[in-house]
Amino acid sequence: MTTSYKIRLDRGACDGIFACLVRDDRFAEADDGLATIDVDGITRDGEVLIATLEDDQIETARQAAAACPVDAITVTPTADLDQHSTAQPTEVSDD
């Protein structure tokens, strides 16, 4: 099943242990000795790399994220992101 999702790799948190490479071959070692994501369409926000993908490999990406000992990788389905961005604030009553 094809799923749209984002992989977020915080290179500032990465220690270059490369447990992610063993789980998902889209991760690679960059010239600076840290992990990178080897796919087209990467965006960068400071030291954070963000890849938006639409394929059937979300579980592979999740395995890479789970293997990272410093939690530098997150995987989020874009449907979850859309729900959060369109959610309206809920009014809280004092009752």
C-alpha positions, 0 to 999 in steps of 0.5 A: 500500500502506498503511503505519503509520509515524512522522514525527519533526520536531525543531523545535529543529534546524529552521532554517526552510529549508522544503525539506520543504514542497516534498516533502510538503504535510503539512509547513507553516510555523508562526507562529514561522517553523519547520516543523510537521506539519499532520496530526491526532494530533500529539504533542509531546515538548519541541521534537519533534513526532511524527505517527503515520500510516497511509497510502500516503505514506511515500515522500513523507515520506522525500523530505521527510526526505532534503531537510532539510539539518539532518536535523531529520526522521526517518521510521520504519515502526512495524513497525521500532519494534515490533521494537526495543522487543520485542527481548531483549538478547543475551548476549555470550560471551567465547569 
